[in-house]
Amino acid sequence: KIKKSCDEFNKKKEKERKAFRMDFTGYELPTSIDQFKKVWYNEPISQGWTGTCWCFSGTSFFESEIYRIHKKKIKISEMFTVYWEYVEKARRFINERGDSYFSEGSQMNAVRRIWEKYGCVPAEAYTGLLHGQQFHDHHILIQEMESYLKSLKAANAWNEEQALSTIKSILNHYLGTPPEFVEVDGKKLTPLQYFQNYVKLNMDDYVDFMSLKQEPYNDKAIYDVPDNWWKCDNYYNINLDDFMEVVKRAAKNGYSIAIGGDVSETGYSSMSEVAMVPSYDIPSEYIDEIARQFRFSNHTTTDDHGIHLVGYMENKEGTWFLIKDSGSGSHDGKNEGFYFYHENYLKLKIMNLMLHKDAVKWLLEKFKN
């Protein structure tokens, strides 16, 4: 009794945590995905407790593209792509003698690179889940791989073949061994054959855009964030007006877009399912290229999530976009797996886009090379 009383007295008293949140009262907000003009997409699925949104959004985007181009409804394994992305990250870490970023994150255009090199497989052929496991969880997996790679750096032991063999053995333990063949329509195909002969997407048809004043406009540049770990410099850098015109034109012409940016904002609500820019952050009339660059430069805008834009609608508040999301917050509201983004949120906080080049023919003419 004495011990219990003393422990209770000494227990740290936690103060009530308070934070600014946007008040959505008085706004005409979307309430249902049925209000939007939509492209075809597979139903949302959860990325679990992982940092693999880049792959879930990129895969969802390409599934919609397969349907748009070939009218095939296919569900493709995200974890097959993630498996080989981890391998490629480890390879670069080894080749760069430890001077390379290694984590769960990446960019949506990594899906293109992995599919071209390793192919892809149907979702049922490789789930990345072990027996009895309901949700993806890469916490222990990533810790074990990071620990192993750090040991290589400490020992200056850079045998690529041996190191990648160990990385694969760790991945096989936590995700399962990826298949060497899949059967489709009675045919036995390698993952690369499945991609080339069945999925049949030309990855050269897809382009990436960003809008940052720190680089010259109407030229290609590097998207300088940690998750662009292989330093891809193939992003078309365009002014903000063009950036928003790309989004609106593409959505209205039946194209979906893989988008990435910052979702850690006070106008971002999982319960209301909306993303807006509060006036106490910046009034809408002041959202311009400088406001966008300022937030990116001082890291109040970060590249922390990849999602899939699959529709649009308009009301008195302006243009809204339907966002398919694999993150856990998207399951808090009644439209599970979706958010509604206001156009100003994209204008200020969404940093990069990936879409089919046919949607932006009018813009690509500005680029001479």
C-alpha positions as CSV (number, residue, x, y, z in Angstrom):
1,K,0.0,0.0,0.0
2,I,2.9,2.4,0.8
3,K,4.7,1.6,-2.4
4,K,1.5,2.1,-4.4
5,S,0.9,5.5,-2.7
6,C,4.4,6.6,-3.3
7,D,4.4,5.5,-7.0
8,E,1.1,7.4,-7.5
9,F,2.5,10.6,-5.9
10,N,5.7,10.4,-8.0
11,K,4.0,9.6,-11.2
12,K,4.6,12.3,-13.8
13,K,1.5,14.4,-14.3
14,E,0.9,14.7,-18.1
15,K,-0.4,18.0,-19.3
16,E,-3.3,18.0,-21.8
17,R,-1.8,18.2,-25.3
18,K,-3.3,20.9,-27.5
19,A,-2.6,21.8,-31.1
20,F,-4.0,24.1,-33.8
21,R,-6.4,22.4,-36.1
22,M,-8.5,23.9,-38.9
23,D,-12.1,24.5,-38.2
24,F,-14.1,23.3,-41.3
25,T,-17.4,24.8,-40.2
26,G,-19.1,26.8,-42.9
27,Y,-17.2,25.2,-45.8
28,E,-19.0,23.2,-48.5
29,L,-16.9,20.0,-48.2
30,P,-17.2,16.9,-50.4
31,T,-18.9,14.1,-48.4
32,S,-18.8,11.1,-50.8
33,I,-16.6,9.6,-53.5
34,D,-19.8,9.4,-55.6
35,Q,-19.7,13.2,-56.0
36,F,-16.5,12.9,-58.1
37,K,-15.9,12.2,-61.8
38,K,-13.5,9.2,-61.5
39,V,-11.2,7.0,-63.5
40,W,-11.1,3.3,-62.9
41,Y,-9.0,2.1,-60.0
42,N,-8.6,-1.0,-57.8
43,E,-10.1,-0.7,-54.3
44,P,-7.8,0.9,-51.7
45,I,-5.7,-1.4,-49.7
46,S,-3.5,-0.7,-46.6
47,Q,0.3,-0.4,-46.6
48,G,0.1,-1.5,-43.0
49,W,2.9,-0.3,-40.7
50,T,5.4,0.5,-43.4
51,G,6.9,3.4,-45.2
52,T,6.1,2.0,-48.7
53,C,3.4,4.5,-49.8
54,W,5.6,5.3,-52.9
55,C,5.0,1.7,-54.1
56,F,1.3,1.5,-53.2
57,S,0.5,4.8,-54.9
58,G,2.7,4.0,-57.9
59,T,1.3,0.6,-58.3
60,S,-2.3,1.9,-58.0
61,F,-1.5,4.5,-60.7
62,F,-0.1,1.9,-63.1
63,E,-3.1,-0.4,-62.5
64,S,-5.4,2.4,-63.6
65,E,-3.2,3.0,-66.6
66,I,-3.4,-0.7,-67.6
67,Y,-7.1,-0.4,-67.5
68,R,-7.2,2.9,-69.4
69,I,-4.9,1.6,-72.2
70,H,-5.7,-2.2,-72.4
71,K,-9.0,-2.4,-70.5
72,K,-7.5,-5.1,-68.2
73,K,-8.4,-5.1,-64.5
74,I,-5.2,-6.4,-62.8
75,K,-4.1,-6.3,-59.2
76,I,-0.3,-6.2,-59.0
77,S,1.9,-7.1,-56.0
78,E,3.4,-4.1,-54.3
79,M,5.7,-6.2,-52.1
80,F,7.4,-7.8,-55.1
81,T,8.5,-4.3,-56.1
82,V,9.4,-3.4,-52.6
83,Y,11.5,-6.5,-52.2
84,W,13.7,-5.6,-55.2
85,E,13.8,-1.9,-54.3
86,Y,15.4,-2.9,-51.0
87,V,17.9,-5.0,-52.9
88,E,18.8,-2.0,-55.1
89,K,19.1,0.3,-52.1
90,A,21.5,-2.1,-50.5
91,R,23.5,-2.4,-53.8
92,R,23.9,1.3,-53.9
93,F,24.9,1.4,-50.2
94,I,27.6,-1.1,-50.9
95,N,28.8,0.5,-54.1
96,E,28.9,4.0,-52.4
97,R,30.8,2.5,-49.4
98,G,28.0,3.4,-47.0
99,D,27.4,6.9,-48.3
100,S,23.9,6.3,-49.4
101,Y,20.4,6.6,-47.9
102,F,18.8,3.3,-46.8
103,S,15.3,3.3,-45.4
104,E,11.7,2.3,-46.4
105,G,11.0,5.4,-48.4
106,S,11.4,5.9,-52.2
107,Q,9.8,7.8,-55.0
108,M,6.8,6.6,-57.1
109,N,8.9,6.5,-60.3
110,A,11.0,3.8,-58.6
111,V,8.1,1.4,-59.6
112,R,9.0,2.1,-63.3
113,R,12.6,1.4,-62.7
114,I,12.0,-1.9,-60.8
115,W,9.4,-3.2,-63.2
116,E,11.8,-2.6,-66.2
117,K,14.6,-4.5,-64.5
118,Y,12.8,-7.2,-62.5
119,G,9.3,-7.3,-63.8
120,C,6.2,-7.6,-61.7
121,V,3.7,-10.3,-60.6
122,P,0.0,-10.5,-59.8
123,A,-0.9,-9.7,-56.2
124,E,-2.0,-13.3,-55.4
125,A,1.5,-14.6,-56.5
126,Y,3.4,-12.6,-53.8
127,T,1.7,-11.0,-50.9
128,G,4.7,-10.2,-48.7
129,L,2.7,-11.5,-45.7
130,L,3.7,-14.5,-43.7
131,H,1.1,-17.1,-42.5
132,G,-1.4,-15.5,-40.2
133,Q,-0.1,-12.0,-40.7
134,Q,-2.9,-9.5,-41.5
135,F,-0.9,-6.3,-42.1
136,H,2.5,-5.4,-43.5
137,D,5.0,-4.5,-40.8
138,H,8.6,-3.7,-41.9
139,H,10.0,-2.3,-38.6
140,I,12.0,-5.3,-37.6
141,L,12.9,-6.1,-41.2
142,I,14.4,-2.6,-41.8
143,Q,16.2,-2.6,-38.5
144,E,17.9,-5.9,-39.3
145,M,18.9,-4.8,-42.8
146,E,20.2,-1.5,-41.5
147,S,22.2,-3.2,-38.7
148,Y,23.7,-5.6,-41.2
149,L,24.7,-2.8,-43.6
150,K,26.2,-0.7,-40.8
151,S,28.3,-3.8,-39.8
152,L,29.7,-3.9,-43.4
153,K,30.7,-0.2,-43.1
154,A,32.3,-0.7,-39.8
155,A,34.3,-3.7,-41.1
156,N,35.0,-2.1,-44.5
157,A,33.6,-5.4,-46.0
158,W,32.3,-4.5,-49.4
159,N,31.7,-7.8,-51.2
160,E,28.6,-7.0,-53.2
161,E,27.6,-10.6,-54.0
162,Q,28.0,-11.8,-50.5
163,A,26.2,-8.8,-49.0
164,L,23.3,-8.9,-51.3
165,S,22.9,-12.6,-50.6
166,T,22.5,-11.8,-47.0
167,I,20.1,-9.0,-47.6
168,K,18.0,-11.3,-49.7
169,S,18.0,-13.9,-47.0
170,I,16.7,-11.3,-44.5
171,L,14.0,-10.3,-47.0
172,N,13.0,-13.9,-47.7
173,H,12.6,-14.5,-43.9
174,Y,10.2,-11.5,-43.4
175,L,8.5,-11.2,-46.7
176,G,8.8,-14.7,-48.3
177,T,10.8,-15.6,-51.3
178,P,9.6,-13.9,-54.5
179,P,8.4,-16.2,-57.3
180,E,10.6,-17.0,-60.3
181,F,7.5,-17.8,-62.4
182,V,3.8,-17.0,-62.5
183,E,1.1,-18.7,-64.5
184,V,-1.2,-16.5,-66.6
185,D,-3.8,-17.8,-69.0
186,G,-2.2,-21.2,-68.9
187,K,1.2,-19.8,-69.7
188,K,4.3,-19.9,-67.4
189,L,6.0,-16.5,-67.4
190,T,8.9,-15.0,-65.5
191,P,8.1,-11.7,-63.8
192,L,9.8,-9.8,-66.5
193,Q,7.8,-11.7,-69.2
194,Y,4.6,-10.9,-67.3
195,F,5.5,-7.2,-67.3
196,Q,6.6,-7.1,-71.0
197,N,4.0,-9.5,-72.5
198,Y,0.9,-9.1,-70.3
199,V,1.1,-5.8,-68.5
200,K,2.5,-4.2,-71.6
201,L,3.2,-0.6,-70.4
202,N,5.9,1.4,-72.1
203,M,7.6,3.1,-69.2
204,D,9.2,5.7,-71.5
205,D,5.6,7.1,-71.8
206,Y,5.6,8.3,-68.2
207,V,7.0,11.7,-67.1
208,D,7.7,13.3,-63.7
209,F,7.1,17.0,-62.8
210,M,8.0,19.2,-59.9
211,S,7.7,23.0,-59.3
212,L,10.5,24.6,-57.3
213,K,12.1,28.0,-57.9
214,Q,15.4,26.7,-56.7
215,E,16.0,25.2,-60.1
216,P,15.5,26.8,-63.6
217,Y,12.0,26.3,-65.0
218,N,11.4,24.5,-68.2
219,D,14.4,22.3,-67.7
220,K,15.0,18.9,-66.0
221,A,16.4,18.8,-62.5
222,I,17.0,16.6,-59.5
223,Y,14.1,16.3,-57.0
224,D,16.4,16.9,-53.9
225,V,14.7,14.9,-51.1
226,P,16.1,11.9,-49.1
227,D,13.6,9.4,-50.6
228,N,15.0,10.2,-54.0
229,W,17.9,8.1,-52.9
230,W,19.3,7.3,-56.3
231,K,19.4,11.0,-57.2
232,C,17.0,10.9,-60.1
233,D,17.4,14.2,-62.1
234,N,14.7,13.4,-64.7
235,Y,12.0,15.7,-63.2
236,Y,10.6,18.4,-65.5
237,N,10.7,21.6,-63.4
238,I,7.7,23.8,-64.3
239,N,6.2,27.0,-62.9
240,L,3.4,26.8,-60.5
241,D,0.7,27.9,-63.0
242,D,1.7,25.1,-65.3
243,F,1.9,22.6,-62.4
244,M,-1.7,23.3,-61.5
245,E,-2.8,23.3,-65.1
246,V,-1.2,19.8,-65.5
247,V,-3.3,18.5,-62.6
248,K,-6.6,20.1,-63.7
249,R,-6.3,19.3,-67.4
250,A,-5.2,15.7,-66.8
251,A,-8.0,15.0,-64.3
252,K,-10.7,16.5,-66.5
253,N,-9.4,14.5,-69.5
254,G,-9.7,11.2,-67.8
255,Y,-6.1,10.7,-66.6
256,S,-5.1,9.7,-63.1
257,I,-1.9,11.1,-61.5
258,A,0.5,9.7,-58.9
259,I,1.3,12.6,-56.6
260,G,3.6,13.1,-53.6
261,G,4.1,15.7,-51.0
262,D,3.4,16.8,-47.4
263,V,0.4,15.5,-45.5
264,S,1.4,16.6,-42.0
265,E,-0.6,19.8,-41.8
266,T,-3.2,21.3,-39.5
267,G,-5.7,21.6,-42.4
268,Y,-5.4,17.8,-43.0
269,S,-8.1,15.9,-41.3
270,S,-8.6,12.1,-41.4
271,M,-11.9,12.3,-39.7
272,S,-13.3,15.0,-42.0
273,E,-11.4,13.3,-44.9
274,V,-10.3,16.6,-46.3
275,A,-7.0,18.5,-46.9
276,M,-7.2,22.3,-47.0
277,V,-4.9,25.2,-46.4
278,P,-6.0,27.3,-43.4
279,S,-6.0,31.1,-43.6
280,Y,-3.9,31.2,-40.5
281,D,-1.2,29.4,-42.4
282,I,-1.5,31.5,-45.6
283,P,-4.5,33.1,-47.2
284,S,-5.3,31.5,-50.6
285,E,-4.5,34.7,-52.6
286,Y,-0.9,34.6,-51.3
287,I,-0.2,31.0,-52.3
288,D,2.5,31.4,-55.0
289,E,5.8,30.1,-56.1
290,I,7.7,31.9,-53.4
291,A,5.4,30.7,-50.6
292,R,5.8,27.2,-52.0
293,Q,9.6,27.4,-52.2
294,F,9.9,29.0,-48.8
295,R,8.2,26.1,-47.1
296,F,10.2,23.5,-49.0
297,S,13.5,25.3,-48.1
298,N,12.8,25.6,-44.4
299,H,11.4,22.0,-44.3
300,T,7.9,22.9,-43.2
301,T,7.0,21.2,-46.4
302,T,8.4,17.8,-46.6
303,D,8.1,14.9,-49.0
304,D,6.4,12.4,-46.7
305,H,3.7,10.6,-48.6
306,G,2.8,9.2,-52.0
307,I,-0.9,9.0,-53.1
308,H,-3.0,8.5,-56.2
309,L,-5.3,11.2,-57.7
310,V,-8.3,9.4,-59.3
311,G,-11.0,12.0,-59.7
312,Y,-12.2,15.6,-59.4
313,M,-15.3,17.7,-58.7
314,E,-16.1,21.4,-58.4
315,N,-18.3,23.4,-56.0
316,K,-18.4,26.9,-54.7
317,E,-15.1,26.3,-52.8
318,G,-13.3,25.6,-56.1
319,T,-11.9,22.3,-57.5
320,W,-11.5,19.2,-55.3
321,F,-9.5,16.1,-56.1
322,L,-10.3,12.5,-55.1
323,I,-7.2,10.9,-53.5
324,K,-6.8,7.2,-53.1
325,D,-4.6,6.6,-50.1
326,S,-2.9,3.5,-48.6
327,G,-2.1,5.2,-45.3
328,S,-3.9,4.3,-42.1
329,G,-5.4,7.8,-41.6
330,S,-7.5,7.3,-44.8
331,H,-9.5,4.6,-43.0
332,D,-10.7,6.9,-40.2
333,G,-13.7,8.4,-42.1
334,K,-16.7,6.8,-43.8
335,N,-15.1,6.9,-47.3
336,E,-12.4,4.3,-46.4
337,G,-9.1,4.7,-48.3
338,F,-9.9,8.2,-49.7
339,Y,-9.3,11.9,-49.0
340,F,-10.7,15.0,-50.6
341,Y,-7.9,17.5,-51.5
342,H,-8.7,21.1,-52.2
343,E,-6.9,22.6,-55.1
344,N,-5.0,25.1,-52.8
345,Y,-3.6,22.1,-50.9
346,L,-2.0,20.8,-54.1
347,K,-0.8,24.2,-55.0
348,L,1.1,24.7,-51.7
349,K,1.9,21.2,-50.5
350,I,2.1,18.6,-53.3
351,M,5.6,18.6,-54.7
352,N,5.8,16.1,-57.5
353,L,3.6,14.4,-60.1
354,M,3.9,11.3,-62.4
355,L,1.5,10.8,-65.3
356,H,1.3,9.7,-69.0
357,K,3.0,12.0,-71.5
358,D,-0.2,12.1,-73.6
359,A,-1.8,14.1,-70.9
360,V,0.8,16.9,-71.1
361,K,1.6,17.1,-74.8
362,W,0.8,20.9,-74.7
363,L,3.4,21.4,-72.0
364,L,6.2,19.2,-73.2
365,E,6.6,21.4,-76.3
366,K,8.2,23.9,-73.9
367,F,11.1,21.5,-73.4
368,K,13.5,21.6,-76.3
369,N,15.5,18.5,-75.5
